[in-house]
């Protein structure tokens, strides 16, 4: 079984990944200001030439880090994120009308992704009621309190970064680089992980596994 998993999941070149990247696809990415973002996979997406992407993640990092190069090179049509302040290019393109940006409170963003991964129809939250966040959204009154119905988020592809990966795709993350990575692994049709270290099946203590290999489609080393 381990040999089969290795054969099916291990990828050693960017060219092997190119079939997963399509114009207009929705891409989820892990990371918090670039920490935990798989930058080699971002480079592979850049090299594939795809454009008109929708990005879903916590933020757009900085101009040269994280998913910043995709923004800088104008490969992105829309961003769904909790903030964009660290990357001035994102704000520049948004103000110019060259890119659509949907700002989502961070907790709401996490719950929308979680709902997408769990197959739920959405989540109810009071966050944003009475602000611009509620524009265009359904409001529901429960026990005399108003909630916004926030719809689930899913992606065609999720790119994540792990510290240690076995050949079946079981993942361990390094401290704060864990952030959104385990969450988005649940909410995409295809999950591709960038591995810092690959070990044999059985070398990771099962109690240390955060994301199980059944969720991982490809391991890029």
N, C-alpha and C positions, 0 to 999 in steps of 0.2 A: 504493500500500500504506500509506503514512503517513497519508493522509486516512482510509482505512478504519479503521486502528488508532485514530486520534484520535476518530472517530465512535463507535467501540465502547467505548472505555475512559474517556474524559474525563467526569467527573461534577462538576457545579458546585453542587449543592444536596443537603442532607441527605435531602430527600424522595425523591430518585432512588435513594438507597441503602437505603431502608426495606424493600424486598422481600427483601434479603439477611439481615435480622435477624429471628429467630424465637424464640419462647418455648422454653426448654429447649435451645437450641443450645450447642455447644461452641465457644469462642472462644479462639484463641491471639493473644497480643499481644507485640510487641517492647518492649524497654525494660529498663533497670537502674535501679531506684529512680526511675522516671519518665523518665529520660534515654533518648530514642529511642522513647518511647511516643507514638502519634499522638492527642493529646488532643482534636483536633477530631473525629476519628472516634469517640472515646469519648463525646463530647458528642452525636454523631449517634445513637449507640446509646441513650443516655439519652433523647433526644427521641422515639425510636421506641416507647418504653414496654415493650420486651421485658423478661422476667424469667426466673427459674429458670435462669440461665446457669451453665455450667461454664467457668471461666477457667483457661487454661494459660499460664504465663509465669514469669519468674525470681522476681518478688516482686509485692506489691500496692502498691508505692510508698508514698505518704503519703495522708492522708485526702482532701486536696483536689487531688492531682496524679496523673498517670498514670491507672490504672484505679481509683484511690481513690473517685471519685464513684459508681461502680457498686457498690462495697462499702457505702459510707455510706448509699446509698439502697436498700439491700437488694434489689438485682436479681440477686444471685449465690447460687446453691445450693451450688456446690462450687468450691474453689480447688485447683489442683495447682501448687505453687511450691517454690522452694528455701528461701525464708524469708519471714516475715511481720512481722518485728519492727519495721519502720519505720511500720507502719500499725496503731495500737492498735485501731481498729474491727474489723479482721480477727480479731484475737485475742479481742476481746470477744464477737463473734458465734460464734466457734468454741467458746469456753468455755460459752456459753449454749446450745449445741446448735442454733443457728439456721442454721449453715453448716458444711458438711463441709470439712475442710482436709487435704490429703495433702501432707506435706512430703517432698521428694525431694532428695537431695544434688545440688548444682548440676551437676557433671559428668555424673551419671546422668541428670538432666533433659535436658541437651543431647543426650546419646546416644539417649535414648528418642524425642526429637523427630526426630533424624537418622534413626533406624530407621524411624519412621513415614513420613518423606519418601522413603526409599529402598525401601520395600516389604519390609523385613525383618521377621522374626518376633519380634525382640527383641534384646537385648544381654546379654552375660554380664559381670558385674563383681564383684569382691571387696568393693567398698564397701558397708558395711552389714551384712556377715556378722557374726553374734554380737551384733547390736543390735536395737532395736525395728523397724528398717527391714526386717528379713527376715521379719517376721510376715506370714503368708499367701502367701508367695512360694515358688516352687520353687527348690530348691538343687541344683546340679549339681557333681559332683566331677570335676575334670580334673587329671591329673598330681598327685594327692594334695592339691589345693587346692580349697576350696569357693568357688563363685561363685553369685550370685543371678541368676536369669533375670528381667530387667526388660523388661516388654512395651512395644511401641511406642506412641507418642502421635500422634494426628491430630486435626484440628479441622474443623468445618463451615466456619468463616471465620477467616482470619488478617488482623489489622490491623497494618500496618507503617508506619514513617515513614522517608522518604528525603529527603536534602538536595537532590538534583537528579534529575529524571525527564524522559526524553524521551516523546514522544507514543505511542511503542510500548510504553512501560512499562519500559525499561531504567533501572536504578537505581544511583545513587551515594549512599553514606552519609557522614555527617560524623563522622569520628574515632570516639570511643567510643559514639556513638549507633548505631553499626553493630550492636553486641552480638548479641542474639538475632534481629534482624530477617531477615537472609538465611536463617537456619536454618528459621524458621517458614514462610517463603515456599514451602518444599518440602513442607510437611506439612498443607496444608489444601485443601479442595475449592474454596474461593473466596478469592482474595487481593486485598485492597483496600489501596492505598497512599495515604498523605497526603503530598502533595508540597510542599516549601518553594519549589521553583523548577521550572517546566516549560519545557523547551526543545524545539526541533524535532529530528526524527530526524536523526542525523548529527552533532549538536553535541557529543555525548559521545564521547570517545575510547573505542573498543571495549576497549582495555586497562584502562580505568578502571571499566568496568561490573562491578558485584559480583553483582547479581541480574538475569538476563536477562528481557526483556519477555514472553517466552512464559509465564512463571510468574504474571504480573500480569493480573488481570481488570478492575479498575477503578482509576482515578486520581482522587482527590478533591482539588480545588483551590478 
